[in-house]
């Protein structure tokens, strides 16, 4: 039994911009490209989210929802500097810190540097230190595994703290709407609804063979989380193997022009993520899933690593145009870059699993 904390900064990029520019505070703001440049939202303030604006949304759509919306270009160098400071706070308590992104991390505090018995106490200390040292707020979730800690951190944003105790884990998952599960997107949730799966309790009733039949390899993951099980360790110094983005469409696309427009938006998100992680890639992979769930990939490896939007889209477009659509509609498009060129990549450390007789939160 482990003690896992998931820390998620509150509207991180947007909150940094509001912190550094008082005139932005209390106003709907997004970090990302402008509507005139067919940009994409990288982050939205809580004021903007009230209008239904979210990350990865085309900027022109966001502007239509809120004509008074403020657009700010990303400052990834600033975000990385703040993220480094936040991770230094994490390291005061545990060496087992897995950074998911600049604004999100898991900590295994089963055994911690300060010998604090309660994981919830450590989470409170971390939240306080982050605010005192950065003037930014964070939300934390505490539980016995990564899935539950992630779900807990999403329960009480912003500036919240939620603990899911071991004895409450199964009941928590059973009452959770299926669309709230981490790892279940809009399209998968819709398919589950069509199968009569609306909650964790419904998901738990399905056998492993049923779930793998309908959802492939992901069915095994769904089977486990329906039982509040997740044996993934917190991996410190995890090496990132690829950077990418994909979009599942609520309605299948049949117009090639619309497909290419969506592909360009995905390429913009990939460019932002490459910049965020200070990396480039040599192998670009295009992922296409058709309406019948048949999936194909096409890849191209370059002599030199790339990270520029124009190049990413040009290669992805060429790969896309090499596919014979045969009048088929598409439900998902994705782009990823692998063979990353990142001097900061470090060796993967195989972590031990802690075995304790009991657990205290």
C-alpha atoms as a printed R data frame, in Angstrom:
    type eleno elety resid chain resno       x       y       z
1   ATOM     1    CA   UNK     A     1   0.000   0.000   0.000
2   ATOM     2    CA   UNK     A     2   1.470   3.316  -1.088
3   ATOM     3    CA   UNK     A     3   0.871   6.981  -0.299
4   ATOM     4    CA   UNK     A     4   0.669   8.967  -3.529
5   ATOM     5    CA   UNK     A     5   0.148  12.711  -3.969
6   ATOM     6    CA   UNK     A     6  -0.868  14.265  -7.271
7   ATOM     7    CA   UNK     A     7  -0.197  18.010  -7.484
8   ATOM     8    CA   UNK     A     8  -1.779  20.044 -10.264
9   ATOM     9    CA   UNK     A     9  -1.166  23.779 -10.602
10  ATOM    10    CA   UNK     A    10  -4.337  25.819 -11.071
11  ATOM    11    CA   UNK     A    11  -4.626  27.191 -14.649
12  ATOM    12    CA   UNK     A    12  -0.833  27.419 -14.533
13  ATOM    13    CA   UNK     A    13   0.147  29.414 -17.644
14  ATOM    14    CA   UNK     A    14  -2.844  31.736 -17.351
15  ATOM    15    CA   UNK     A    15  -2.300  32.219 -13.607
16  ATOM    16    CA   UNK     A    16   1.345  33.172 -14.197
17  ATOM    17    CA   UNK     A    17   0.258  35.818 -16.703
18  ATOM    18    CA   UNK     A    18  -2.358  37.192 -14.294
19  ATOM    19    CA   UNK     A    19   0.193  37.232 -11.486
20  ATOM    20    CA   UNK     A    20   2.726  39.150 -13.559
21  ATOM    21    CA   UNK     A    21   0.239  41.602 -15.074
22  ATOM    22    CA   UNK     A    22  -2.303  42.967 -12.562
23  ATOM    23    CA   UNK     A    23  -4.509  44.316 -15.377
24  ATOM    24    CA   UNK     A    24  -5.275  40.721 -16.421
25  ATOM    25    CA   UNK     A    25  -6.577  39.660 -13.007
26  ATOM    26    CA   UNK     A    26 -10.238  38.728 -12.793
27  ATOM    27    CA   UNK     A    27 -10.598  38.809 -16.575
28  ATOM    28    CA   UNK     A    28 -11.092  35.989 -19.114
29  ATOM    29    CA   UNK     A    29  -7.648  35.238 -20.546
30  ATOM    30    CA   UNK     A    30  -6.059  32.530 -22.647
31  ATOM    31    CA   UNK     A    31  -2.446  31.739 -23.354
32  ATOM    32    CA   UNK     A    32  -1.999  30.833 -27.010
33  ATOM    33    CA   UNK     A    33  -2.061  32.076 -30.572
34  ATOM    34    CA   UNK     A    34  -4.426  34.804 -31.691
35  ATOM    35    CA   UNK     A    35  -7.588  34.073 -33.721
36  ATOM    36    CA   UNK     A    36  -6.154  35.953 -36.725
37  ATOM    37    CA   UNK     A    37  -3.278  33.478 -36.882
38  ATOM    38    CA   UNK     A    38  -5.493  30.382 -36.523
39  ATOM    39    CA   UNK     A    39  -3.913  29.795 -33.139
40  ATOM    40    CA   UNK     A    40  -4.738  27.251 -30.433
41  ATOM    41    CA   UNK     A    41  -5.484  27.790 -26.745
42  ATOM    42    CA   UNK     A    42  -2.654  26.440 -24.572
43  ATOM    43    CA   UNK     A    43  -4.317  27.401 -21.270
44  ATOM    44    CA   UNK     A    44  -7.394  29.260 -20.091
45  ATOM    45    CA   UNK     A    45  -7.986  31.237 -16.914
46  ATOM    46    CA   UNK     A    46 -10.905  30.246 -14.700
47  ATOM    47    CA   UNK     A    47 -12.733  33.369 -15.853
48  ATOM    48    CA   UNK     A    48 -12.407  32.150 -19.463
49  ATOM    49    CA   UNK     A    49 -13.486  28.626 -18.567
50  ATOM    50    CA   UNK     A    50 -16.867  29.971 -17.495
51  ATOM    51    CA   UNK     A    51 -17.484  30.639 -21.205
52  ATOM    52    CA   UNK     A    52 -16.706  27.023 -22.104
53  ATOM    53    CA   UNK     A    53 -13.168  27.787 -23.236
54  ATOM    54    CA   UNK     A    54 -10.515  25.097 -22.711
55  ATOM    55    CA   UNK     A    55  -7.027  24.112 -23.805
56  ATOM    56    CA   UNK     A    56  -6.553  22.770 -27.351
57  ATOM    57    CA   UNK     A    57  -9.575  24.767 -28.525
58  ATOM    58    CA   UNK     A    58  -9.005  26.800 -31.716
59  ATOM    59    CA   UNK     A    59  -8.495  30.444 -30.769
60  ATOM    60    CA   UNK     A    60 -11.149  31.582 -33.235
61  ATOM    61    CA   UNK     A    61 -13.694  29.384 -31.433
62  ATOM    62    CA   UNK     A    62 -12.617  30.749 -28.056
63  ATOM    63    CA   UNK     A    63 -12.963  34.320 -29.311
64  ATOM    64    CA   UNK     A    64 -16.451  33.590 -30.623
65  ATOM    65    CA   UNK     A    65 -17.471  32.361 -27.178
66  ATOM    66    CA   UNK     A    66 -16.025  35.447 -25.465
67  ATOM    67    CA   UNK     A    67 -15.395  38.514 -27.683
68  ATOM    68    CA   UNK     A    68 -13.645  40.311 -24.808
69  ATOM    69    CA   UNK     A    69 -11.142  37.489 -24.376
70  ATOM    70    CA   UNK     A    70  -7.510  38.483 -23.736
71  ATOM    71    CA   UNK     A    71  -4.896  36.559 -25.776
72  ATOM    72    CA   UNK     A    72  -1.340  36.283 -24.413
73  ATOM    73    CA   UNK     A    73   1.564  34.587 -26.163
74  ATOM    74    CA   UNK     A    74   3.163  31.726 -24.170
75  ATOM    75    CA   UNK     A    75   6.350  32.437 -22.203
76  ATOM    76    CA   UNK     A    76   7.638  28.911 -21.752
77  ATOM    77    CA   UNK     A    77  10.982  30.076 -20.383
78  ATOM    78    CA   UNK     A    78   9.128  31.727 -17.483
79  ATOM    79    CA   UNK     A    79   6.872  28.716 -16.942
80  ATOM    80    CA   UNK     A    80   9.868  26.368 -16.905
81  ATOM    81    CA   UNK     A    81  11.685  28.527 -14.352
82  ATOM    82    CA   UNK     A    82   8.668  28.494 -12.033
83  ATOM    83    CA   UNK     A    83   8.201  24.760 -12.588
84  ATOM    84    CA   UNK     A    84  11.811  24.166 -11.527
85  ATOM    85    CA   UNK     A    85  11.152  26.043  -8.279
86  ATOM    86    CA   UNK     A    86   8.004  24.006  -7.636
87  ATOM    87    CA   UNK     A    87   9.823  20.723  -8.227
88  ATOM    88    CA   UNK     A    88  12.492  21.845  -5.754
89  ATOM    89    CA   UNK     A    89   9.696  22.079  -3.180
90  ATOM    90    CA   UNK     A    90   8.600  18.525  -4.015
91  ATOM    91    CA   UNK     A    91  12.167  17.255  -3.504
92  ATOM    92    CA   UNK     A    92  12.127  18.526   0.083
93  ATOM    93    CA   UNK     A    93   9.758  15.691   0.843
94  ATOM    94    CA   UNK     A    94  10.532  12.844  -1.583
95  ATOM    95    CA   UNK     A    95  13.033  11.692  -4.193
96  ATOM    96    CA   UNK     A    96  10.224   9.856  -5.970
97  ATOM    97    CA   UNK     A    97   8.792  12.715  -8.036
98  ATOM    98    CA   UNK     A    98   7.406  12.084 -11.519
99  ATOM    99    CA   UNK     A    99   6.858  15.258 -13.502
100 ATOM   100    CA   UNK     A   100   4.016  14.767 -15.959
101 ATOM   101    CA   UNK     A   101   4.281  18.299 -17.352
102 ATOM   102    CA   UNK     A   102   5.469  21.707 -16.181
103 ATOM   103    CA   UNK     A   103   2.392  22.071 -13.971
104 ATOM   104    CA   UNK     A   104   1.658  18.534 -12.829
105 ATOM   105    CA   UNK     A   105   3.496  15.833 -10.873
106 ATOM   106    CA   UNK     A   106   3.086  12.671  -8.831
107 ATOM   107    CA   UNK     A   107   4.946  12.111  -5.558
108 ATOM   108    CA   UNK     A   108   5.365   8.818  -3.717
109 ATOM   109    CA   UNK     A   109   5.658   9.780  -0.030
110 ATOM   110    CA   UNK     A   110   5.255   6.289   1.422
111 ATOM   111    CA   UNK     A   111   8.730   6.896   2.792
112 ATOM   112    CA   UNK     A   112   9.571  10.583   2.859
113 ATOM   113    CA   UNK     A   113  12.526  12.752   3.749
114 ATOM   114    CA   UNK     A   114  10.893  14.399   6.746
115 ATOM   115    CA   UNK     A   115   9.312  11.242   8.186
116 ATOM   116    CA   UNK     A   116   5.863  12.822   8.204
117 ATOM   117    CA   UNK     A   117   3.282  10.072   8.812
118 ATOM   118    CA   UNK     A   118   0.367  11.699   6.988
119 ATOM   119    CA   UNK     A   119   0.450  12.200   3.223
120 ATOM   120    CA   UNK     A   120  -2.282  14.822   3.596
121 ATOM   121    CA   UNK     A   121   0.013  16.826   5.885
122 ATOM   122    CA   UNK     A   122   2.762  16.750   3.274
123 ATOM   123    CA   UNK     A   123   0.281  17.888   0.616
124 ATOM   124    CA   UNK     A   124  -0.746  20.860   2.793
125 ATOM   125    CA   UNK     A   125   2.908  21.795   3.374
126 ATOM   126    CA   UNK     A   126   3.585  21.648  -0.376
127 ATOM   127    CA   UNK     A   127   0.561  23.792  -1.252
128 ATOM   128    CA   UNK     A   128   1.539  26.390   1.347
129 ATOM   129    CA   UNK     A   129   5.163  26.504   0.171
130 ATOM   130    CA   UNK     A   130   4.131  26.872  -3.470
131 ATOM   131    CA   UNK     A   131   1.901  29.829  -2.668
132 ATOM   132    CA   UNK     A   132   4.447  31.520  -0.400
133 ATOM   133    CA   UNK     A   133   7.278  31.167  -2.917
134 ATOM   134    CA   UNK     A   134   5.453  31.687  -6.232
135 ATOM   135    CA   UNK     A   135   2.154  33.441  -5.316
136 ATOM   136    CA   UNK     A   136   0.380  30.677  -7.269
137 ATOM   137    CA   UNK     A   137  -2.109  28.107  -6.072
138 ATOM   138    CA   UNK     A   138  -2.107  24.346  -6.565
139 ATOM   139    CA   UNK     A   139  -4.636  21.584  -6.011
140 ATOM   140    CA   UNK     A   140  -3.584  18.243  -4.542
141 ATOM   141    CA   UNK     A   141  -5.077  14.767  -4.446
142 ATOM   142    CA   UNK     A   142  -3.947  12.069  -2.030
143 ATOM   143    CA   UNK     A   143  -4.611   8.331  -2.206
144 ATOM   144    CA   UNK     A   144  -3.140   4.839  -2.516
145 ATOM   145    CA   UNK     A   145  -2.263   4.884  -6.224
146 ATOM   146    CA   UNK     A   146  -1.716   7.249  -9.142
147 ATOM   147    CA   UNK     A   147  -5.171   6.871 -10.663
148 ATOM   148    CA   UNK     A   148  -6.990   7.680  -7.421
149 ATOM   149    CA   UNK     A   149  -4.624  10.552  -6.559
150 ATOM   150    CA   UNK     A   150  -5.226  12.031 -10.019
151 ATOM   151    CA   UNK     A   151  -8.988  11.687  -9.621
152 ATOM   152    CA   UNK     A   152  -8.812  13.240  -6.146
153 ATOM   153    CA   UNK     A   153  -6.970  16.325  -7.400
154 ATOM   154    CA   UNK     A   154  -9.763  16.993  -9.858
155 ATOM   155    CA   UNK     A   155 -12.488  17.056  -7.215
156 ATOM   156    CA   UNK     A   156 -11.953  20.437  -5.613
157 ATOM   157    CA   UNK     A   157 -10.254  22.940  -7.936
158 ATOM   158    CA   UNK     A   158  -8.866  25.519  -7.589
159 ATOM   159    CA   UNK     A   159  -6.676  25.530  -4.470
160 ATOM   160    CA   UNK     A   160  -8.209  22.333  -3.098
161 ATOM   161    CA   UNK     A   161  -7.086  19.194  -1.294
162 ATOM   162    CA   UNK     A   162  -8.962  15.889  -1.492
163 ATOM   163    CA   UNK     A   163  -8.039  12.610   0.196
164 ATOM   164    CA   UNK     A   164  -9.425   9.247  -0.905
165 ATOM   165    CA   UNK     A   165  -8.832   6.781   1.937
166 ATOM   166    CA   UNK     A   166  -8.175   3.093   1.175
167 ATOM   167    CA   UNK     A   167 -11.503   2.054   2.667
168 ATOM   168    CA   UNK     A   168 -13.356   4.606   0.517
169 ATOM   169    CA   UNK     A   169 -11.609   3.879  -2.792
170 ATOM   170    CA   UNK     A   170 -14.038   1.381  -4.313
171 ATOM   171    CA   UNK     A   171 -17.127   3.373  -3.298
172 ATOM   172    CA   UNK     A   172 -15.580   6.521  -4.783
173 ATOM   173    CA   UNK     A   173 -14.939   4.836  -8.130
174 ATOM   174    CA   UNK     A   174 -18.378   3.216  -8.247
175 ATOM   175    CA   UNK     A   175 -20.229   6.527  -7.943
176 ATOM   176    CA   UNK     A   176 -18.001   8.361 -10.442
177 ATOM   177    CA   UNK     A   177 -19.589   9.231 -13.823
178 ATOM   178    CA   UNK     A   178 -17.699   7.423 -16.572
179 ATOM   179    CA   UNK     A   179 -16.837  10.666 -18.399
180 ATOM   180    CA   UNK     A   180 -14.953  11.839 -15.274
181 ATOM   181    CA   UNK     A   181 -12.491   8.924 -15.368
182 ATOM   182    CA   UNK     A   182  -8.905   9.860 -16.171
183 ATOM   183    CA   UNK     A   183  -8.024   8.086 -19.411
184 ATOM   184    CA   UNK     A   184 -11.590   7.996 -20.762
185 ATOM   185    CA   UNK     A   185 -12.162  10.708 -23.349
186 ATOM   186    CA   UNK     A   186 -15.331  12.078 -24.871
187 ATOM   187    CA   UNK     A   187 -15.557   9.561 -27.717
188 ATOM   188    CA   UNK     A   188 -14.821   6.541 -25.497
189 ATOM   189    CA   UNK     A   189 -17.342   7.772 -22.945
190 ATOM   190    CA   UNK     A   190 -19.960   8.012 -25.680
191 ATOM   191    CA   UNK     A   191 -19.244   4.439 -26.742
192 ATOM   192    CA   UNK     A   192 -19.493   3.277 -23.127
193 ATOM   193    CA   UNK     A   193 -22.837   5.051 -22.799
194 ATOM   194    CA   UNK     A   194 -24.052   3.152 -25.874
195 ATOM   195    CA   UNK     A   195 -23.072  -0.068 -24.091
196 ATOM   196    CA   UNK     A   196 -24.998   0.931 -20.966
197 ATOM   197    CA   UNK     A   197 -21.903   1.953 -18.978
198 ATOM   198    CA   UNK     A   198 -22.593   5.244 -17.213
199 ATOM   199    CA   UNK     A   199 -20.708   4.968 -13.906
200 ATOM   200    CA   UNK     A   200 -17.835   3.183 -12.241
201 ATOM   201    CA   UNK     A   201 -20.314   0.670 -10.852
202 ATOM   202    CA   UNK     A   202 -21.516  -0.117 -14.377
203 ATOM   203    CA   UNK     A   203 -17.929  -0.478 -15.585
204 ATOM   204    CA   UNK     A   204 -17.116  -2.828 -12.710
205 ATOM   205    CA   UNK     A   205 -19.906  -5.192 -13.798
206 ATOM   206    CA   UNK     A   206 -18.218  -5.840 -17.151
207 ATOM   207    CA   UNK     A   207 -15.798  -8.733 -17.525
208 ATOM   208    CA   UNK     A   208 -12.235  -8.329 -18.725
209 ATOM   209    CA   UNK     A   209 -13.054 -10.162 -21.951
210 ATOM   210    CA   UNK     A   210 -15.995  -7.829 -22.636
211 ATOM   211    CA   UNK     A   211 -13.886  -4.720 -22.131
212 ATOM   212    CA   UNK     A   212 -10.956  -5.932 -24.239
213 ATOM   213    CA   UNK     A   213 -13.412  -6.959 -26.965
214 ATOM   214    CA   UNK     A   214 -14.874  -3.459 -27.160
215 ATOM   215    CA   UNK     A   215 -11.787  -1.355 -26.300
216 ATOM   216    CA   UNK     A   216  -8.738  -3.449 -27.140
217 ATOM   217    CA   UNK     A   217  -5.704  -3.189 -24.854
218 ATOM   218    CA   UNK     A   218  -7.271  -0.251 -23.024
219 ATOM   219    CA   UNK     A   219  -9.913  -2.658 -21.750
220 ATOM   220    CA   UNK     A   220  -7.408  -4.082 -19.268
221 ATOM   221    CA   UNK     A   221  -6.809  -0.589 -17.845
222 ATOM   222    CA   UNK     A   222 -10.557   0.078 -17.581
223 ATOM   223    CA   UNK     A   223 -11.065  -3.266 -15.818
224 ATOM   224    CA   UNK     A   224  -8.474  -2.392 -13.163
225 ATOM   225    CA   UNK     A   225  -9.477   1.198 -12.468
226 ATOM   226    CA   UNK     A   226 -13.110   0.135 -12.083
227 ATOM   227    CA   UNK     A   227 -11.785  -1.779  -9.064
228 ATOM   228    CA   UNK     A   228  -9.656   1.163  -7.855
229 ATOM   229    CA   UNK     A   229  -6.504  -0.734  -8.871
230 ATOM   230    CA   UNK     A   230  -3.417   0.888 -10.393
231 ATOM   231    CA   UNK     A   231   0.011  -0.691  -9.895
232 ATOM   232    CA   UNK     A   232   2.014   1.877 -11.876
233 ATOM   233    CA   UNK     A   233   4.945   3.172  -9.793
234 ATOM   234    CA   UNK     A   234   5.923   6.822  -9.538
235 ATOM   235    CA   UNK     A   235   8.877   6.988 -11.936
236 ATOM   236    CA   UNK     A   236  11.501   9.567 -11.051
237 ATOM   237    CA   UNK     A   237  13.676  10.730 -13.957
238 ATOM   238    CA   UNK     A   238  11.320   9.174 -16.462
239 ATOM   239    CA   UNK     A   239  12.605   9.566 -20.000
240 ATOM   240    CA   UNK     A   240  10.073  11.073 -22.383
241 ATOM   241    CA   UNK     A   241  10.045   8.972 -25.538
242 ATOM   242    CA   UNK     A   242   7.653  11.038 -27.633
243 ATOM   243    CA   UNK     A   243   5.650  14.252 -27.717
244 ATOM   244    CA   UNK     A   244   2.317  14.375 -29.458
245 ATOM   245    CA   UNK     A   245  -1.352  15.267 -29.521
246 ATOM   246    CA   UNK     A   246  -4.501  13.755 -30.936
247 ATOM   247    CA   UNK     A   247  -8.151  14.691 -31.264
248 ATOM   248    CA   UNK     A   248 -11.190  12.421 -31.208
249 ATOM   249    CA   UNK     A   249 -14.138  13.970 -32.981
250 ATOM   250    CA   UNK     A   250 -17.637  13.908 -31.513
251 ATOM   251    CA   UNK     A   251 -18.886  13.529 -35.088
252 ATOM   252    CA   UNK     A   252 -16.876  11.666 -37.717
253 ATOM   253    CA   UNK     A   253 -15.234  13.874 -40.349
254 ATOM   254    CA   UNK     A   254 -15.877  13.218 -44.026
255 ATOM   255    CA   UNK     A   255 -14.672  16.508 -45.550
256 ATOM   256    CA   UNK     A   256 -10.961  16.456 -46.455
257 ATOM   257    CA   UNK     A   257 -10.624  20.217 -46.032
258 ATOM   258    CA   UNK     A   258 -11.953  19.990 -42.483
259 ATOM   259    CA   UNK     A   259  -9.611  17.089 -41.777
260 ATOM   260    CA   UNK     A   260  -6.600  19.143 -42.858
261 ATOM   261    CA   UNK     A   261  -7.778  22.088 -40.770
262 ATOM   262    CA   UNK     A   262  -7.990  19.828 -37.715
263 ATOM   263    CA   UNK     A   263  -4.569  18.385 -38.552
264 ATOM   264    CA   UNK     A   264  -3.062  21.880 -38.576
265 ATOM   265    CA   UNK     A   265  -4.583  22.609 -35.157
266 ATOM   266    CA   UNK     A   266  -3.067  19.369 -33.810
267 ATOM   267    CA   UNK     A   267   0.315  20.338 -35.286
268 ATOM   268    CA   UNK     A   268   0.142  23.641 -33.392
269 ATOM   269    CA   UNK     A   269  -0.471  21.813 -30.118
270 ATOM   270    CA   UNK     A   270   2.492  19.512 -30.822
271 ATOM   271    CA   UNK     A   271   4.704  22.547 -31.493
272 ATOM   272    CA   UNK     A   272   3.652  24.079 -28.151
273 ATOM   273    CA   UNK     A   273   4.428  20.846 -26.302
274 ATOM   274    CA   UNK     A   274   7.819  20.492 -27.958
275 ATOM   275    CA   UNK     A   275   8.659  24.025 -26.862
276 ATOM   276    CA   UNK     A   276   7.352  23.326 -23.377
277 ATOM   277    CA   UNK     A   277   9.647  20.300 -23.037
278 ATOM   278    CA   UNK     A   278  12.591  21.971 -24.788
279 ATOM   279    CA   UNK     A   279  12.952  19.168 -27.292
280 ATOM   280    CA   UNK     A   280  12.737  18.277 -30.991
281 ATOM   281    CA   UNK     A   281  12.101  15.005 -32.819
282 ATOM   282    CA   UNK     A   282  13.311  13.171 -35.898
283 ATOM   283    CA   UNK     A   283  10.445  10.736 -36.470
284 ATOM   284    CA   UNK     A   284   6.956  12.078 -37.129
285 ATOM   285    CA   UNK     A   285   4.050   9.639 -36.876
286 ATOM   286    CA   UNK     A   286   0.555  10.348 -38.159
287 ATOM   287    CA   UNK     A   287  -2.282   8.403 -36.538
288 ATOM   288    CA   UNK     A   288  -5.651   7.996 -38.238
289 ATOM   289    CA   UNK     A   289  -8.650   6.134 -36.815
290 ATOM   290    CA   UNK     A   290 -11.619   5.577 -39.109
291 ATOM   291    CA   UNK     A   291 -15.289   5.490 -38.156
292 ATOM   292    CA   UNK     A   292 -15.171   1.673 -37.989
293 ATOM   293    CA   UNK     A   293 -12.353   1.950 -35.378
294 ATOM   294    CA   UNK     A   294  -9.784   0.611 -37.844
295 ATOM   295    CA   UNK     A   295  -6.562   2.480 -37.112
296 ATOM   296    CA   UNK     A   296  -3.481   3.111 -39.251
297 ATOM   297    CA   UNK     A   297  -0.226   5.001 -38.755
298 ATOM   298    CA   UNK     A   298   2.235   6.514 -41.187
299 ATOM   299    CA   UNK     A   299   5.724   7.645 -40.186
300 ATOM   300    CA   UNK     A   300   8.647   9.536 -41.652
301 ATOM   301    CA   UNK     A   301  12.119   9.955 -40.169
302 ATOM   302    CA   UNK     A   302  14.121  13.083 -40.974
303 ATOM   303    CA   UNK     A   303  17.883  13.495 -41.069
304 ATOM   304    CA   UNK     A   304  17.665  16.398 -38.598
305 ATOM   305    CA   UNK     A   305  15.259  16.923 -35.672
306 ATOM   306    CA   UNK     A   306  12.330  19.296 -36.186
307 ATOM   307    CA   UNK     A   307  10.083  21.397 -33.946
308 ATOM   308    CA   UNK     A   308   8.685  24.177 -36.187
309 ATOM   309    CA   UNK     A   309   4.957  24.258 -36.886
310 ATOM   310    CA   UNK     A   310   5.334  24.718 -40.653
311 ATOM   311    CA   UNK     A   311   7.559  21.648 -40.960
312 ATOM   312    CA   UNK     A   312   5.433  19.491 -38.666
313 ATOM   313    CA   UNK     A   313   2.263  20.301 -40.586
314 ATOM   314    CA   UNK     A   314   3.923  19.945 -43.991
315 ATOM   315    CA   UNK     A   315   5.149  16.418 -43.190
316 ATOM   316    CA   UNK     A   316   1.904  15.382 -41.478
317 ATOM   317    CA   UNK     A   317  -0.089  16.704 -44.452
318 ATOM   318    CA   UNK     A   318   2.058  14.747 -46.909
319 ATOM   319    CA   UNK     A   319   1.584  11.561 -44.891
320 ATOM   320    CA   UNK     A   320  -2.150  12.206 -44.687
321 ATOM   321    CA   UNK     A   321  -2.455  12.747 -48.424
322 ATOM   322    CA   UNK     A   322  -0.715   9.424 -49.054
323 ATOM   323    CA   UNK     A   323  -3.652   7.611 -47.408
324 ATOM   324    CA   UNK     A   324  -6.425   6.299 -49.625
325 ATOM   325    CA   UNK     A   325  -9.531   7.441 -47.752
326 ATOM   326    CA   UNK     A   326 -11.872   5.453 -50.021
327 ATOM   327    CA   UNK     A   327 -14.768   7.721 -49.054
328 ATOM   328    CA   UNK     A   328 -14.280   6.739 -45.428
329 ATOM   329    CA   UNK     A   329 -14.897   9.088 -42.539
330 ATOM   330    CA   UNK     A   330 -12.430   9.723 -39.720
331 ATOM   331    CA   UNK     A   331 -13.047   9.767 -35.983
332 ATOM   332    CA   UNK     A   332  -9.498  10.534 -34.730
333 ATOM   333    CA   UNK     A   333  -6.332  12.260 -35.939
334 ATOM   334    CA   UNK     A   334  -3.023  12.432 -34.133
335 ATOM   335    CA   UNK     A   335   0.570  13.573 -34.611
336 ATOM   336    CA   UNK     A   336   3.568  12.565 -32.523
337 ATOM   337    CA   UNK     A   337   7.321  13.109 -32.701
338 ATOM   338    CA   UNK     A   338   9.770  10.532 -31.392
339 ATOM   339    CA   UNK     A   339  13.539   9.998 -31.584
340 ATOM   340    CA   UNK     A   340  13.723  13.085 -29.424
341 ATOM   341    CA   UNK     A   341  16.780  15.299 -29.309
342 ATOM   342    CA   UNK     A   342  16.941  16.509 -25.733
343 ATOM   343    CA   UNK     A   343  20.195  16.970 -23.860
344 ATOM   344    CA   UNK     A   344  18.284  17.012 -20.587
345 ATOM   345    CA   UNK     A   345  17.050  13.453 -21.002
346 ATOM   346    CA   UNK     A   346  18.281  11.261 -18.171
347 ATOM   347    CA   UNK     A   347  18.539   7.539 -17.595
348 ATOM   348    CA   UNK     A   348  15.420   5.741 -16.415
349 ATOM   349    CA   UNK     A   349  15.660   4.600 -12.804
350 ATOM   350    CA   UNK     A   350  13.852   1.381 -11.887
351 ATOM   351    CA   UNK     A   351  12.078   2.171  -8.648
352 ATOM   352    CA   UNK     A   352  11.389  -0.258  -5.812
353 ATOM   353    CA   UNK     A   353   7.858  -0.876  -4.604
354 ATOM   354    CA   UNK     A   354   7.362  -0.102  -0.936
355 ATOM   355    CA   UNK     A   355   5.693  -2.847   1.107
356 ATOM   356    CA   UNK     A   356   4.080  -1.653   4.318
357 ATOM   357    CA   UNK     A   357   1.722  -3.485   6.608
358 ATOM   358    CA   UNK     A   358  -0.498  -0.438   6.959
359 ATOM   359    CA   UNK     A   359  -0.969   3.049   5.658
360 ATOM   360    CA   UNK     A   360  -1.771   6.356   7.327
361 ATOM   361    CA   UNK     A   361  -3.116   9.398   5.497
